[in-house]
Amino acid sequence: MPGKIIKLLLSTFLLLLFSGHSFAQSEEEDIFFYLEKQNDTVGEYVHSHNPLIASRFSLSEMVYGYRLMPEKRLLFLQLRKLSRDEFYRNRGYIMVFDLEAGLGRWIRKIDYTRSTMALSEEHIIKRRRFDAYDFTPKYGKIRWHLKNALAFLDFQNGLGLERKGNKLQAIDLLDQRILWKRRVPESDESGQLFPWNDNSVLLYSGGFYKMRLTDGKGWELKQKMKFPQLPEDFFVFSSEKNLLPKKDLQAMVRDDSLFFFVTGRELVAVSDRGKLHWKKSFPKGKTGYVFSILKKGDSVTVINFYDRRNTKSSAPFIAIYRESTGDEIFFKSFAPEEKLLDVDWRGDTLYCLFDDKVAGYILSQEDEAFSSQLPVYEDNKPVSFTDNATYRLTGSAWQKQSGNSLLKVLFENAKVWVLDTRLNPLEEQDNIALRLRSNELMDLLLYKDSYFLLNKDAQAIAQVNLLFPAELLGNKLILMRQSFLYIMEVYVGDKP
């Protein structure tokens, strides 16, 4: 008994030391920390009914965001406390957990109002307004420190663009060599670096700049673009309502010869040589706000989604144009109270998801062709269509459903509602499960109030009774809930 008391006191002391560390210390200094670990039963193996045991690690603050680094077998965590009124506080920690060794490798302070994080398998970069740090992923050692703003990052090609007045200079992310310089005037607008091909990137910074990776040379186009506003709740990390990541909003799309973007009130097509190809204004009074651009076949689609901040001029609409000429193929606007959430295009039919129904539109017509009301669940609203596979449980056997002829509506807690292309709901919806994650060994399904792990022959391995954001890495299942991290090794063979 005395030994247990001493161990408890030591654990409490170390946790207090970690969670109460003064922010007067530099954010770049190492912090000593300790993660309390205990084993929990979180489910059972299906056939033997043996318990499924997880290692549960206690974190000092809530998980605000995370990123799996599968090649390094690391988990990057952003930790942040909630205030009494349940808003995230400005300060928190970034942490790297080693999934192979089963321990936290390093942790550092961060002020989320001053810093943003970007990472790849080789780099963890913290950017602030006037400087940037690169940490080695596994051990958190500072690889380099730039005393200028690192405006843009291209991990695929291993370079960053450092701002110095009206010039950008490309640096090698490994050794900080200056690769080239190019004049790009400063802009108060948001900017973004887009991949182009194996030899070039396309930068937007108040205008467009195509840059060769070898010397930074290329054309420029003085043309403004608009980036989509993010939905009001986009950044909220909720354990129960983020079992699948939200869809990205596409600000720009391209094919082999043209790229397309929105200026706010119009869609613009530009050639791959930087020449204006066509512009098409949206109907009077319509403005892109929370929008996304889709490229399908020989057409380009702009969807302006519902958002609670929408005004009359930025109410939902769908506009489809011919790629080569900009001729309008289809336009449909909706009242602000019609909450357009997502679209799915099948042949000549456009399916629209609203907060209460799914509607189908034939492109040659303007009126709704057919529709189907969605079920009403308490505190669980529709989010989007999903391409994730679904499985039907028949007796004790799982069978994967054919996806080409099905529309799948995802709700906030990852419940799925499945319809055919005539919008008839499938029978026995309660026996349908949604696949959330998949790797070379296992599939993770959400079925009712549990996770099920299946092998690649669609045979059930284990049932998990915790519904939190999850990742698969080899035979490991990783769950994150509030200030806890659960890691379990799953036996994938015939017997647990």
KOLTI-234655 format. One line per 4 residues: their letters; for each residue y, x, z of C-alpha. Coordinates in nm, 2 decimals. Each point is the difference from the previous one (the first is absolute). Last residue first. Example, Ala and Ser with C-alpha at 12.3 -4.5 7.8 and 13.67 -1.06 7.14 Angstrom:
2
sa = -0.11 1.37 0.71 | -0.34 -0.14 0.07
//
This chain:
496
pkdg = -1.34 -0.70 -3.00 | -0.30 -0.06 -0.23 | -0.02 -0.03 -0.38 | 0.28 0.25 -0.06
vyve = 0.38 -0.05 0.02 | 0.04 0.11 0.37 | 0.37 -0.06 0.07 | 0.22 0.25 0.17
miyl = 0.28 -0.17 0.19 | 0.37 0.07 0.05 | 0.24 -0.23 0.19 | 0.37 0.09 0.04
fsqr = 0.20 -0.19 0.26 | 0.37 -0.05 0.05 | 0.03 -0.33 -0.19 | -0.33 -0.02 -0.19
mlil = -0.13 0.25 -0.24 | -0.36 0.00 -0.14 | -0.20 0.29 -0.16 | -0.35 -0.05 -0.14
kngl = -0.19 0.32 -0.06 | -0.29 0.04 -0.24 | 0.21 0.17 -0.27 | 0.36 -0.09 0.09
leap = 0.06 -0.37 0.02 | 0.34 -0.14 0.12 | 0.09 -0.30 0.21 | 0.30 -0.20 0.11
flln = -0.12 -0.21 0.30 | -0.26 -0.28 0.03 | -0.24 0.11 0.28 | -0.35 -0.16 0.02
vqai = -0.18 0.24 -0.23 | -0.33 -0.11 -0.16 | -0.24 0.26 -0.13 | -0.22 0.11 -0.30
aqad = 0.00 -0.31 -0.23 | -0.17 0.06 -0.33 | 0.22 -0.01 -0.31 | -0.20 0.28 -0.17
knll = 0.29 0.24 0.06 | -0.03 -0.05 0.37 | 0.19 -0.28 0.18 | 0.23 0.02 0.30
fysd = 0.10 -0.34 0.13 | 0.34 -0.06 0.17 | 0.04 -0.31 0.22 | 0.20 -0.31 0.05
kyll = -0.10 -0.19 -0.32 | -0.14 0.27 -0.23 | 0.20 0.30 -0.08 | -0.21 0.25 -0.19
ldml = -0.01 0.38 0.02 | -0.21 0.16 -0.28 | -0.21 0.32 0.07 | -0.12 0.33 -0.12
ensr = 0.21 0.11 -0.31 | 0.31 -0.18 0.13 | 0.13 -0.35 0.03 | 0.26 -0.18 0.20
lrla = 0.12 -0.36 0.05 | -0.28 -0.20 -0.17 | 0.07 -0.37 0.05 | -0.27 -0.24 0.14
indq = -0.10 -0.34 -0.13 | -0.22 -0.23 0.21 | 0.29 -0.21 0.13 | 0.10 -0.08 -0.36
eelp = -0.32 -0.20 -0.04 | 0.10 -0.14 -0.34 | 0.24 0.18 -0.23 | 0.35 -0.14 -0.03
nlrt = 0.09 -0.15 -0.34 | 0.30 0.18 -0.14 | -0.11 -0.03 -0.37 | -0.05 0.38 0.01
dlvw = -0.24 -0.03 0.29 | 0.12 0.01 0.36 | -0.05 0.22 0.31 | 0.18 -0.01 0.33
vkan = 0.00 0.32 0.19 | 0.06 0.08 0.37 | 0.17 0.34 0.02 | 0.20 -0.09 0.32
eflv = 0.31 -0.07 -0.21 | -0.17 -0.20 -0.27 | -0.14 0.13 -0.33 | -0.05 -0.24 -0.29
klls = -0.29 0.09 -0.23 | -0.02 -0.13 -0.36 | -0.34 0.02 -0.16 | -0.14 0.02 -0.35
ngsq = 0.01 0.38 -0.03 | -0.11 0.07 0.36 | -0.37 -0.07 0.00 | -0.11 -0.05 0.36
kqwa = -0.19 0.26 0.20 | -0.30 -0.14 0.18 | -0.07 0.04 0.37 | -0.33 -0.11 0.15
sgtl = -0.06 -0.15 0.35 | -0.01 -0.36 -0.12 | 0.23 0.01 -0.30 | 0.32 0.20 0.09
ryta = 0.23 0.02 -0.30 | 0.19 0.32 -0.08 | 0.35 0.06 -0.12 | 0.14 0.30 -0.18
ndtf = 0.37 0.10 0.04 | 0.22 -0.10 -0.29 | 0.24 -0.19 0.23 | 0.26 -0.27 -0.06
svpk = 0.28 0.01 0.25 | 0.11 -0.08 0.36 | -0.11 -0.35 0.10 | 0.09 -0.10 0.36
ndey = -0.19 0.01 0.32 | 0.17 -0.14 0.32 | -0.23 -0.31 -0.01 | -0.18 -0.02 -0.33
vplq = 0.09 -0.25 -0.27 | -0.23 0.00 -0.30 | 0.16 0.06 -0.34 | 0.08 -0.28 -0.24
ssfa = -0.12 0.04 -0.36 | 0.20 -0.01 -0.32 | -0.02 -0.08 -0.37 | 0.21 0.04 -0.32
edeq = 0.34 0.05 0.17 | 0.28 -0.06 -0.25 | 0.14 0.27 -0.23 | -0.26 0.01 -0.27
sliy = -0.11 0.27 -0.24 | -0.07 0.23 0.29 | -0.24 -0.25 0.16 | 0.09 -0.02 0.37
gavk = -0.24 -0.02 0.29 | 0.10 -0.09 0.35 | -0.14 0.12 0.34 | 0.12 -0.19 0.31
ddfl = 0.18 -0.01 0.33 | 0.18 0.34 0.04 | 0.01 0.04 -0.37 | -0.23 0.20 -0.23
cylt = 0.06 -0.02 -0.37 | -0.27 0.03 -0.27 | 0.10 0.09 -0.35 | -0.23 -0.12 -0.27
dgrw = -0.02 0.15 -0.35 | -0.28 0.24 0.09 | 0.00 0.03 0.38 | 0.32 0.10 0.17
dvdl = 0.03 0.01 0.38 | 0.33 -0.07 0.18 | 0.12 0.04 0.35 | 0.21 -0.15 0.29
lkee = 0.22 -0.27 -0.15 | 0.14 -0.20 0.28 | 0.15 -0.31 -0.15 | 0.29 -0.06 0.24
pafs = 0.22 0.21 -0.22 | -0.07 -0.23 -0.29 | -0.20 0.15 -0.28 | 0.07 0.16 -0.33
kffi = -0.24 0.02 -0.30 | 0.04 0.21 -0.31 | -0.25 0.08 -0.27 | -0.02 0.20 -0.32
edgt = 0.36 0.13 -0.02 | 0.06 0.25 -0.28 | 0.05 0.35 0.13 | -0.09 0.15 -0.33
sery = -0.30 0.24 0.05 | -0.12 -0.11 0.34 | 0.03 -0.38 -0.05 | 0.15 -0.15 0.31
iaif = -0.13 -0.19 0.31 | 0.24 -0.14 0.27 | -0.12 -0.15 0.33 | 0.24 -0.14 0.25
pass = 0.07 -0.02 0.38 | 0.35 -0.05 0.13 | 0.24 0.29 -0.04 | 0.31 -0.20 -0.09
ktnr = -0.06 -0.27 0.26 | -0.03 0.25 0.28 | -0.32 0.17 0.11 | -0.01 0.15 0.35
rdyf = -0.32 -0.18 0.08 | -0.17 0.16 -0.29 | -0.17 -0.17 -0.30 | -0.09 0.23 -0.29
nivt = 0.18 0.09 -0.32 | -0.28 0.08 -0.25 | 0.09 0.20 -0.31 | -0.27 0.01 -0.27
vsdg = -0.03 0.23 -0.30 | -0.20 -0.08 -0.31 | -0.23 0.17 -0.26 | -0.30 0.02 0.23
kkli = 0.10 -0.04 0.36 | 0.28 0.20 0.17 | 0.12 -0.14 0.33 | 0.34 0.04 0.17
sfvy = 0.06 -0.09 0.36 | 0.28 -0.19 0.17 | 0.16 -0.06 0.35 | 0.35 -0.03 -0.15
gtkg = 0.02 -0.04 -0.37 | 0.30 -0.23 -0.08 | 0.02 -0.34 -0.18 | 0.34 -0.17 -0.03
kpfs = -0.01 -0.03 -0.38 | -0.34 0.06 -0.15 | -0.13 0.36 0.03 | 0.16 0.25 -0.24
kkwh = -0.21 0.19 -0.24 | 0.07 0.36 -0.10 | -0.15 0.19 -0.28 | -0.12 0.34 -0.12
lkgr = 0.26 0.23 0.18 | -0.09 0.36 -0.09 | -0.14 0.24 0.26 | -0.27 0.16 -0.22
dsva = -0.28 -0.20 0.16 | 0.19 -0.31 -0.12 | 0.19 -0.23 0.23 | -0.05 -0.37 0.08
vler = 0.23 -0.18 0.23 | -0.04 -0.33 0.19 | 0.32 -0.17 0.11 | 0.19 -0.14 0.30
gtvf = -0.09 0.26 0.26 | -0.03 0.31 -0.21 | -0.38 -0.04 -0.05 | -0.23 0.26 -0.15
ffls = -0.23 0.06 -0.30 | -0.14 0.31 -0.16 | -0.09 0.05 -0.36 | -0.23 0.21 -0.23
ddrv = -0.33 0.06 0.17 | 0.03 -0.28 0.25 | 0.24 -0.04 0.29 | 0.07 -0.19 0.32
maql = 0.30 0.02 0.24 | 0.09 -0.15 0.34 | -0.36 -0.10 0.08 | -0.03 -0.18 0.34
dkkp = -0.30 0.13 0.19 | -0.26 -0.25 0.12 | -0.04 -0.03 0.38 | -0.27 0.20 0.17
llnk = -0.31 -0.19 0.12 | -0.08 -0.06 0.37 | 0.37 -0.03 0.05 | 0.03 -0.32 0.19
essf = -0.20 0.05 0.32 | 0.11 0.35 0.08 | 0.36 -0.07 -0.09 | 0.21 0.28 -0.16
vffd = 0.33 -0.15 -0.12 | 0.14 0.19 -0.29 | -0.01 -0.27 -0.26 | 0.12 -0.28 0.22
eplq = 0.33 -0.06 -0.17 | -0.14 0.04 -0.35 | 0.10 0.32 -0.16 | 0.31 0.00 -0.23
pfkm = -0.10 0.10 -0.35 | 0.16 0.31 -0.15 | 0.28 -0.06 -0.25 | 0.08 0.22 -0.30
kqkl = 0.31 0.16 -0.13 | 0.02 0.17 -0.34 | 0.15 0.34 -0.08 | -0.30 0.14 -0.19
ewgk = -0.12 0.36 0.03 | -0.22 0.21 -0.23 | -0.21 0.30 0.10 | 0.00 0.34 0.17
gdtl = -0.14 0.06 0.35 | -0.15 0.34 -0.10 | -0.38 -0.02 0.04 | -0.04 -0.35 0.13
rmky = 0.20 -0.14 -0.28 | 0.26 -0.25 0.12 | 0.10 -0.35 -0.12 | 0.32 -0.10 0.17
fggs = 0.09 -0.37 0.04 | 0.33 -0.12 0.16 | 0.14 -0.05 0.35 | -0.29 0.22 0.12
yllv = -0.31 -0.11 -0.20 | -0.24 0.29 -0.07 | -0.27 0.01 -0.27 | -0.27 0.27 0.03
sndn = -0.14 0.23 -0.27 | -0.29 0.21 -0.13 | -0.31 -0.20 0.10 | 0.17 -0.33 -0.07
wpfl = 0.28 -0.22 0.15 | -0.03 -0.02 0.38 | 0.30 -0.18 0.15 | 0.25 0.16 0.25
qgse = 0.21 -0.26 0.18 | 0.36 -0.05 0.09 | 0.20 -0.24 0.22 | 0.36 -0.01 -0.08
dsep = 0.28 0.21 0.14 | -0.04 0.25 -0.28 | 0.05 0.37 -0.02 | 0.03 0.14 -0.35
vrrk = -0.31 0.16 -0.16 | 0.05 0.36 -0.13 | -0.33 0.17 -0.03 | -0.16 0.30 0.17
wlir = -0.34 0.16 -0.05 | -0.32 0.12 0.18 | 0.16 0.12 0.33 | -0.29 0.14 0.21
qdll = -0.06 -0.19 0.32 | -0.35 0.14 0.05 | -0.22 -0.31 0.01 | 0.23 -0.28 -0.10
diaq = 0.13 0.19 -0.31 | 0.37 -0.08 -0.02 | 0.19 -0.19 -0.27 | 0.38 0.03 0.03
lkng = 0.23 -0.29 -0.03 | 0.37 0.05 -0.07 | 0.31 -0.21 0.07 | 0.01 0.12 0.36
krel = -0.31 0.18 0.09 | -0.29 -0.25 0.01 | -0.36 0.13 0.02 | -0.26 -0.14 -0.24
glgn = -0.35 0.05 0.12 | -0.30 0.14 -0.19 | -0.38 0.00 0.02 | -0.07 -0.18 -0.33
qfdl = -0.18 -0.30 0.16 | 0.20 0.03 0.32 | 0.33 -0.08 -0.19 | 0.27 -0.03 0.27
fala = 0.37 -0.10 -0.03 | 0.32 0.07 0.19 | -0.10 0.28 0.23 | 0.34 0.03 0.17
nklh = 0.11 0.35 0.08 | -0.10 0.24 0.28 | -0.36 0.02 -0.11 | -0.26 0.09 0.26
wrik = -0.34 0.14 -0.10 | -0.37 0.00 0.10 | 0.06 -0.13 0.35 | -0.33 -0.02 0.17
gykp = -0.14 -0.35 0.05 | -0.36 0.11 0.04 | -0.19 -0.20 -0.25 | 0.27 -0.12 -0.24
tfdy = 0.21 0.32 -0.03 | 0.36 -0.12 0.08 | 0.29 0.00 -0.25 | 0.34 -0.05 0.14
adfr = 0.31 -0.14 -0.17 | 0.38 0.03 0.04 | 0.34 -0.18 -0.04 | -0.08 -0.37 0.00
rrki = -0.35 0.03 0.16 | -0.33 0.05 -0.16 | -0.33 0.06 0.18 | -0.27 0.14 -0.23
ihee = -0.37 -0.01 0.07 | -0.16 0.21 -0.28 | -0.34 0.09 -0.15 | -0.19 -0.34 -0.01
slam = 0.33 -0.18 -0.07 | 0.29 -0.10 0.22 | 0.35 -0.15 0.02 | 0.18 -0.08 0.32
tsrt = 0.35 -0.13 0.06 | 0.25 0.12 0.26 | 0.32 -0.11 0.16 | -0.05 -0.36 0.12
ydik = -0.37 0.08 0.06 | 0.08 0.26 0.26 | -0.32 0.21 0.01 | -0.18 0.20 0.27
riwr = -0.30 0.21 -0.08 | -0.38 -0.02 0.04 | -0.29 0.22 -0.09 | -0.38 0.02 -0.04
glga = -0.12 -0.32 0.17 | -0.38 0.01 0.04 | -0.32 -0.13 -0.15 | -0.09 0.33 -0.18
eldf = -0.06 -0.17 -0.34 | 0.26 -0.26 0.04 | 0.28 0.25 0.09 | 0.30 -0.21 0.12
vmiy = 0.35 0.09 -0.12 | 0.30 -0.13 0.19 | 0.35 -0.11 -0.06 | 0.20 -0.12 0.30
grnr = 0.25 -0.25 0.11 | 0.37 -0.07 0.00 | 0.21 -0.29 -0.13 | -0.17 -0.27 0.20
yfed = -0.20 -0.27 -0.18 | 0.11 -0.35 0.07 | -0.21 -0.21 0.24 | 0.28 -0.14 0.22
rslk = -0.12 0.22 0.28 | 0.01 0.30 -0.23 | -0.30 0.11 -0.20 | -0.11 0.37 0.00
rlql = -0.07 0.20 -0.32 | -0.28 0.21 -0.13 | -0.05 0.11 -0.36 | -0.35 0.12 -0.06
fllr = -0.15 0.24 -0.25 | -0.39 -0.01 -0.01 | -0.18 0.31 -0.11 | -0.32 0.05 -0.19
kepm = 0.17 0.27 -0.21 | -0.11 -0.16 -0.32 | 0.03 -0.35 0.15 | 0.36 0.01 0.11
lryg = 0.04 -0.35 0.15 | 0.35 -0.12 0.05 | 0.15 -0.18 0.30 | 0.28 -0.23 0.11
yvme = 0.16 -0.13 0.32 | -0.30 0.07 0.23 | 0.12 -0.09 0.35 | 0.09 0.27 0.26
slsf = -0.18 0.23 0.24 | -0.33 0.00 -0.19 | -0.33 -0.08 0.16 | -0.31 0.11 -0.19
rsai = -0.30 -0.23 -0.03 | -0.33 0.15 -0.11 | -0.20 -0.28 -0.15 | -0.36 -0.11 0.07
lpnh = -0.19 -0.26 -0.21 | -0.26 -0.15 0.24 | -0.36 -0.04 -0.12 | -0.06 -0.35 -0.15
shvy = -0.29 0.16 -0.20 | 0.07 -0.19 -0.32 | 0.38 -0.05 0.00 | 0.11 0.31 0.19
egvt = 0.24 -0.11 0.27 | 0.37 -0.03 0.08 | 0.29 0.18 0.18 | -0.17 0.16 0.30
dnqk = 0.26 0.24 0.14 | -0.02 0.37 0.08 | 0.29 0.17 0.17 | 0.27 0.25 -0.10
elyf = 0.33 0.09 0.16 | 0.22 0.19 -0.25 | 0.18 0.30 0.14 | 0.33 0.16 -0.12
fide = 0.19 0.33 -0.01 | 0.29 -0.03 -0.23 | 0.09 0.25 -0.27 | 0.37 0.04 -0.09
eesq = 0.14 -0.15 -0.32 | 0.16 -0.30 0.17 | 0.20 0.23 0.22 | -0.01 -0.08 0.37
afsh = 0.28 -0.23 0.13 | -0.25 -0.27 -0.09 | -0.15 0.04 0.35 | -0.38 -0.04 0.03
gsfl = -0.09 -0.33 0.18 | -0.29 -0.10 -0.22 | -0.17 0.34 0.00 | 0.05 0.09 0.36
lllf = -0.09 -0.35 0.11 | -0.32 0.03 -0.20 | -0.08 0.33 0.16 | 0.07 -0.13 0.35
tsll = -0.22 -0.31 -0.06 | -0.29 0.21 -0.13 | 0.03 0.24 0.30 | 0.01 -0.29 0.25
lkii = -0.31 -0.16 -0.17 | -0.19 0.33 0.00 | 0.08 0.06 0.37 | -0.11 -0.36 0.09
kgpm = -0.33 0.05 -0.20 | -0.07 0.32 0.19 | 0.07 -0.16 0.34 | -0.26 -0.27 -0.09
//
